[in-house]
Amino acid sequence: MNVILTMSSFIFPIITYPYVSRVLLPIGTGKVSFVTSVVAYFNMFAQLGIPTYGVRAIAKVRDDKNELTKIAQELLIINLIMSVLVYIVLFFAVAFIPRLHEEKALYFIISSTILLSAIGMEWMYRGLEKYTYITVRSIIFKFIAMIAMFALIHVKEDYVIYGAISVFAASASNVLNYINARKYIDLRPVGNYDFKRHIGAIGTFFAMACATQIYTHLDTVMLGFMIDDVEVGLYNAAVKIKTILVSIVTSLGTVLLPRASYYIEHKQMDEFQRIAKKALEFVFLCSIPMTIYFILFAKQGILFLSGEEYLGSILPMQIIMPTLIFIGITNILGIQILVPLGRENVVLYSEIAGAITDLVINIIFIPKLGAVGAAIGTLAAELVVLIWQYTALRNEVSESFKQVHYFHILLACAAGTLASFWTLKLTLSPIVVLIISAVCYFAAYGVILILFKEEMVIDIIRTVIRRVAHQRGF
């Protein structure tokens, strides 16, 4: 289900963003991206560390409805109180900071994500592993938003409408989350709340969220303040593709946190090690070929997704692509291994180191290189996070890393490159070149892995065949 959800996050932007980016141009998409990044900082304070901590806390008590209800209500109350305080601060910031005040209508719309995120309790559904519900609900709202984008966005001044539709696609379904929550918890106040038991862990996870948000959105915010909205738009086009690909690479890891926390709570360490190893294999098999492919075909990707006005996004995209590998690995090491083991402090320190690295490099390079400088900062930050986390976990995961068949993967990537490189000379439209090259590249990549009898690839093929046979009654 999470793979389907991930694919929807991949497919819908491919359908809508080429249209939106051409209508709104870099300045329009840049405005929405800048405002979204600023609001993300405020939302970070409203959410504290609950989105990650809540998954672990819910997963541990999911078999006890009374305790589940109490913990869910405690976290919801904390979230709502913080949201009110954050809205007050945001109101004064937009009112008195000129750079923010000029887009006050956009801030009003996009800041609704703060309240919607609070009442949505997405962490509860993930902790209970309700991925079918999450997936179906998300796809429905994304489909409605897709239709709205084509129907309502026609000129570059419609960037405010684009912001509103983006909020609808990402957060409006949280209203349904709150209504649907009664199936799993009692929404009536239970009283005798114990907020103190969450404060320590929430504080740590909040600090992690701060560090992550800083180096996730810092590039966009600094570009907006130090350069202009056009440069933000160029950088956003590169990041848009990276974000889509990261969601694919981390799709398996995303569903492992509640399961990993459950295994540790019940002392099933062999199962915990097994799924961690599988996740690492999945990350390497997905991230390395996609990184190489989109470095090779960055120009075609940008031209298809955004248009000729975004040619300045090509180099930033190529620089930022290796972060697919770094983020994929750190998602496993940090969120899926360190957090369930209760070692979230290591994750926090790694992300602080990454944030500091990003800040320093941005200060040096953004004034001279703009979006390219921001991309360099992001690449360096993600590498620092990876090195820090691997160093902390090297005794636990070094054996798993050794078992990855790097030679097979790189040889398969080389075969894919040779099979698709000729398409760079084609004078066809970017989408046609992307389709032909992707088929050649990933077909060659898959064939080589099958010839080497790569375990996970063979397992996936067997699973697909078994399910197709089962559905047909064989």
C-alpha positions in Angstrom: 0.0 0.0 0.0 2.8 2.4 0.8 4.4 1.7 -2.6 1.1 2.6 -4.2 0.9 5.7 -2.1 4.5 6.5 -3.2 3.7 6.0 -6.8 0.7 8.4 -6.5 3.1 11.0 -5.1 5.2 10.3 -8.2 2.5 10.2 -10.9 0.4 13.2 -9.9 3.2 15.8 -10.0 4.4 14.4 -13.3 0.9 15.1 -14.7 0.3 18.5 -13.1 3.7 20.2 -12.6 4.6 20.4 -16.3 1.4 22.4 -16.8 1.7 24.5 -13.6 5.4 25.4 -14.0 4.8 26.6 -17.6 1.8 28.8 -16.6 3.2 30.2 -13.4 6.8 30.5 -14.6 9.8 30.4 -12.1 8.6 33.5 -10.2 5.1 32.0 -9.5 6.3 28.6 -8.4 9.1 30.3 -6.5 6.6 32.4 -4.5 4.6 29.3 -3.5 7.8 27.4 -2.6 9.2 30.2 -0.5 6.0 30.7 1.5 5.6 26.9 1.9 9.2 26.7 3.3 8.6 29.6 5.7 5.3 28.1 7.0 7.1 24.7 7.3 9.3 26.3 10.0 6.2 27.4 12.0 4.5 24.1 11.5 7.6 22.5 12.9 7.1 24.2 16.2 3.4 23.3 16.2 4.1 19.7 15.5 7.1 19.5 17.9 8.4 15.9 17.4 5.0 14.3 17.4 4.9 13.0 13.7 7.8 10.7 14.4 7.5 10.1 18.2 3.8 9.5 17.8 4.3 6.6 15.4 6.6 4.8 17.9 4.3 5.6 20.9 1.2 4.3 19.2 2.9 1.2 17.8 3.9 0.1 21.3 0.3 0.3 22.7 -1.8 -0.6 19.6 -3.1 -3.8 21.3 -4.5 -1.8 24.3 -7.4 0.4 23.2 -7.7 2.3 26.5 -4.0 3.2 26.6 -4.1 3.9 22.8 -6.9 6.4 23.4 -5.2 8.1 26.2 -1.8 8.5 24.4 -3.5 9.7 21.2 -5.5 12.3 23.1 -2.5 13.5 25.0 -0.5 14.0 21.9 -3.4 15.7 20.1 -3.9 18.2 22.9 -0.2 19.1 23.0 -0.3 19.5 19.2 -3.4 21.8 19.3 -2.0 24.0 22.1 1.2 24.5 20.2 -0.7 25.3 17.0 -2.6 28.1 18.7 0.7 29.6 20.0 2.3 29.3 16.6 -0.6 31.0 14.8 -0.2 34.0 17.1 3.5 34.3 16.3 2.9 33.8 12.6 0.2 36.5 12.5 2.7 39.1 13.9 5.5 37.9 11.6 3.4 38.4 8.5 2.0 41.7 9.8 5.4 43.3 10.6 8.0 41.7 8.3 7.8 43.4 4.9 9.2 40.3 2.9 6.4 38.2 4.4 3.6 40.8 4.4 3.7 41.2 0.6 2.2 37.7 0.2 -0.1 37.7 3.2 -3.0 36.0 1.3 -0.7 33.1 0.4 0.5 32.8 4.0 -3.1 32.7 5.2 -3.9 29.9 2.9 -0.8 27.8 3.3 -0.7 28.2 7.1 -4.0 26.2 7.2 -1.7 23.2 7.0 -0.7 23.8 10.6 -4.3 23.1 11.9 -4.9 20.4 9.4 -1.7 18.6 10.4 -2.7 18.7 14.0 -6.2 17.3 13.7 -5.1 14.7 11.1 -3.1 12.5 13.6 -1.3 10.9 10.7 1.1 9.4 13.2 -1.7 7.4 14.8 -2.7 5.8 11.5 0.9 5.0 10.7 1.5 3.6 14.1 -1.5 1.3 13.6 -0.2 0.5 10.1 -3.5 1.5 8.4 -1.8 2.0 5.0 -4.8 1.0 3.0 -6.8 3.8 4.4 -4.0 6.3 4.1 -3.4 5.3 0.5 -7.0 5.4 -0.7 -7.7 8.6 1.0 -4.6 10.3 -0.3 -5.2 9.2 -3.9 -8.8 10.5 -3.9 -7.8 14.0 -2.7 -4.8 14.1 -5.1 -7.1 13.2 -8.0 -9.5 16.0 -7.1 -6.6 18.5 -6.8 -5.2 17.4 -10.1 -8.5 18.2 -11.8 -8.7 21.6 -10.0 -5.2 22.6 -11.2 -6.1 22.2 -14.8 -9.5 23.8 -14.3 -8.5 26.8 -12.2 -4.9 27.8 -13.1 -4.6 29.7 -16.4 -2.3 32.7 -15.9 0.8 33.4 -13.9 -1.2 35.4 -11.3 -3.0 32.2 -10.3 -0.1 31.2 -8.0 -2.3 31.8 -4.9 -4.8 29.3 -6.3 -1.9 26.9 -6.9 -1.0 27.3 -3.2 -4.6 26.6 -2.1 -4.8 23.5 -4.3 -1.5 22.2 -3.0 -2.8 22.5 0.6 -6.0 20.7 -0.4 -4.0 17.8 -2.0 -1.6 17.4 0.9 -3.7 18.2 4.0 -7.4 18.5 3.4 -7.8 14.7 3.9 -6.8 15.2 7.5 -10.3 16.3 8.3 -11.4 12.8 7.3 -8.6 11.4 9.6 -10.1 13.1 12.6 -13.7 11.9 11.8 -12.4 8.4 11.1 -10.3 8.3 14.3 -13.4 7.1 16.3 -12.9 3.7 14.8 -9.7 3.2 16.8 -9.9 5.5 19.8 -12.6 7.2 21.9 -12.8 10.9 21.0 -14.4 11.8 24.3 -11.9 13.2 26.8 -10.7 10.4 29.1 -9.1 12.7 31.7 -6.2 11.8 34.1 -3.7 12.8 31.3 0.0 12.3 31.9 1.6 14.8 29.6 5.0 14.6 31.4 5.8 11.1 30.1 6.0 12.5 26.6 7.9 15.7 27.2 11.4 14.2 27.2 11.0 12.2 24.0 9.0 14.9 22.3 11.8 17.4 23.1 14.4 15.1 21.5 12.2 14.4 18.4 11.4 18.2 18.2 15.1 19.0 18.1 15.5 16.4 15.4 12.7 17.9 13.4 14.3 21.4 13.9 17.6 20.2 12.5 15.9 18.4 9.6 13.6 21.3 8.7 16.5 23.7 8.8 18.6 22.0 6.2 15.5 20.8 4.3 14.0 24.3 3.8 17.0 26.5 4.6 18.1 26.5 0.9 14.8 27.8 -0.3 14.4 30.4 2.5 18.0 31.7 2.0 17.6 31.9 -1.7 14.4 33.9 -1.3 16.0 36.4 1.1 19.4 36.6 -0.5 18.5 36.4 -4.2 14.9 36.4 -5.5 11.8 34.3 -6.2 13.0 33.4 -9.7 16.1 31.7 -8.3 13.9 29.9 -5.8 11.7 28.7 -8.7 14.8 27.3 -10.5 16.0 25.5 -7.4 12.5 24.2 -6.6 12.3 22.6 -10.1 15.4 20.6 -9.3 14.3 19.7 -5.8 10.8 18.7 -7.1 12.3 15.8 -9.1 14.6 14.8 -6.2 11.7 14.8 -3.8 9.6 12.5 -6.0 12.5 10.1 -6.3 13.3 10.2 -2.6 9.7 9.1 -1.8 10.3 6.0 -3.9 13.6 5.2 -2.3 12.2 5.6 1.2 8.9 3.9 0.6 9.8 0.6 2.2 11.6 2.3 5.1 8.6 4.5 5.9 6.4 1.5 6.8 9.1 -0.1 8.9 9.1 2.3 11.9 5.9 1.0 13.6 6.9 -2.7 12.8 10.5 -2.2 14.1 9.2 -0.5 17.3 6.8 -3.4 17.8 9.6 -6.0 17.4 11.8 -4.2 19.9 9.0 -3.8 22.4 8.4 -7.5 22.2 12.2 -8.5 22.2 12.0 -9.9 18.6 15.5 -8.8 17.7 16.1 -11.3 14.9 13.0 -10.0 13.1 14.2 -6.5 13.7 17.6 -7.2 12.1 16.0 -9.1 9.2 13.7 -6.2 8.1 16.6 -3.6 8.6 18.8 -5.7 6.3 16.0 -6.0 3.7 15.4 -2.2 3.8 19.1 -1.5 3.1 19.1 -3.8 0.2 16.0 -2.1 -1.2 17.6 1.4 -0.9 20.8 0.5 -2.7 18.9 -1.4 -5.5 16.7 1.6 -6.1 18.8 4.7 -5.3 22.0 4.0 -7.2 20.4 3.4 -10.7 18.0 6.3 -10.3 20.8 8.6 -9.3 22.9 7.7 -12.3 20.0 7.8 -14.7 18.7 11.3 -13.6 22.2 12.7 -13.7 22.5 11.6 -17.3 19.0 12.7 -18.3 18.7 15.8 -16.1 18.1 18.1 -19.1 15.3 16.0 -20.5 13.8 15.7 -17.0 13.8 19.5 -16.4 12.5 20.2 -19.9 9.6 17.8 -19.5 8.7 18.7 -16.0 9.2 22.5 -16.1 10.0 23.8 -19.6 12.8 25.8 -21.2 12.4 28.7 -18.7 14.0 26.3 -16.1 17.2 25.4 -17.9 19.0 26.9 -15.0 17.8 24.0 -12.9 19.8 21.3 -14.8 23.1 21.7 -13.0 21.5 22.0 -9.5 19.6 18.9 -10.2 22.7 16.9 -11.2 24.5 18.1 -8.1 21.7 17.2 -5.8 20.9 13.7 -7.3 23.4 11.7 -5.1 21.3 12.7 -2.1 18.9 10.0 -3.2 21.5 7.5 -2.0 22.4 9.4 1.2 18.8 10.1 2.3 17.8 6.5 1.5 20.5 5.1 3.8 20.0 7.6 6.6 16.3 7.0 6.5 17.0 3.4 7.4 19.9 4.0 9.8 18.2 6.9 11.6 14.4 6.6 11.5 14.2 2.8 11.1 17.1 1.6 13.3 18.3 4.3 15.8 14.8 5.6 16.7 13.2 2.2 17.5 16.4 1.4 19.5 15.8 4.5 21.6 19.0 6.2 20.3 17.3 9.2 18.7 20.0 11.5 20.3 22.4 10.1 17.6 19.9 11.1 14.9 19.6 14.6 16.5 23.3 15.2 16.6 23.8 14.0 13.0 21.0 16.4 11.8 22.5 19.3 13.8 25.8 18.6 12.1 24.0 18.5 8.7 22.2 21.8 9.4 25.3 23.6 10.4 27.1 22.3 7.3 24.2 23.4 5.1 24.1 26.9 6.7 27.8 27.5 6.3 28.0 26.4 2.7 24.9 28.3 1.8 26.3 31.5 3.3 29.5 31.0 1.2 28.1 29.9 -2.1 24.5 31.2 -2.5 25.5 34.8 -3.1 27.9 33.7 -5.9 26.2 30.6 -7.4 22.5 31.0 -6.4 20.6 27.7 -6.9 23.9 25.8 -7.7 25.3 26.9 -4.3 22.1 25.8 -2.5 22.4 22.4 -4.2 26.0 22.0 -3.0 24.9 22.9 0.5 22.2 20.2 0.5 24.6 17.6 -0.9 27.2 18.3 1.7 24.7 18.3 4.5 23.2 14.9 3.6 26.7 13.4 3.3 27.6 14.7 6.8 24.4 13.1 8.2 25.2 9.8 6.6 28.8 9.7 7.9 27.7 10.6 11.4 24.9 7.9 11.6 27.0 5.2 10.0 29.9 5.9 12.4 27.5 5.5 15.4 26.0 2.3 14.0 29.0 0.7 12.3 29.2 -2.2 14.8 25.5 -3.1 14.2 25.2 -2.5 10.5 28.7 -3.1 9.0 27.8 -6.7 8.2 24.6 -5.7 6.5 26.5 -3.2 4.3 29.1 -5.9 3.4 26.3 -8.2 2.2 25.1 -5.7 -0.4 26.2 -6.7 -3.9 27.7 -3.4 -5.0 29.5 -4.9 -8.0 26.3 -6.4 -9.3 24.5 -3.1 -9.0 27.2 -1.0 -10.5 27.7 -3.4 -13.4 23.9 -3.4 -14.0 24.0 0.4 -14.0 26.8 0.4 -16.5 24.8 -1.9 -18.7 21.8 0.4 -18.4 23.9 3.5 -19.2 25.3 1.8 -22.4 21.8 0.7 -23.4 20.3 4.2 -23.1 23.2 6.6 -23.8 22.4 6.7 -27.5 19.0 8.3 -26.8 20.7 11.5 -25.7 21.3 12.2 -29.4 17.6 11.9 -30.3 15.9 15.1 -31.4 12.5 14.0 -30.2 10.4 15.7 -27.4 11.8 15.3 -23.9 9.1 13.0 -22.7 9.6 10.6 -25.6 13.4 10.6 -24.9 12.7 9.9 -21.2 10.4 7.0 -22.0 12.7 5.4 -24.5 15.8 5.9 -22.4 14.1 4.7 -19.2 12.9 1.5 -20.8 16.3 0.8 -22.2 18.2 1.7 -19.0 16.0 0.0 -16.4 15.4 -3.1 -18.6 19.1 -3.6 -19.0 19.6 -3.0 -15.3 16.9 -5.5 -14.3 18.2 -8.2 -16.7 21.7 -8.0 -15.3 20.4 -8.3 -11.7 18.3 -11.3 -12.7 21.3 -13.0 -14.4 23.2 -12.5 -11.2 20.2 -13.9 -9.3 20.0 -10.9 -7.0 18.0 -12.2 -4.1 15.6 -9.3 -3.5 14.8 -8.9 -7.3 14.1 -12.7 -7.5 11.9 -12.4 -4.4 9.9 -9.5 -5.9 9.4 -11.4 -9.2 8.2 -14.5 -7.3 5.8 -12.5 -5.2 4.3 -10.8 -8.2 3.9 -14.1 -10.0 2.4 -15.8 -7.0 -0.2 -12.9 -6.4 -1.2 -12.8 -10.1 -1.7 -16.6 -10.1 -3.7 -16.4 -6.9 -6.0 -13.7 -8.3 -6.6 -15.8 -11.4 -7.4 -18.8 -9.3 -4.4 -20.9 -10.2 
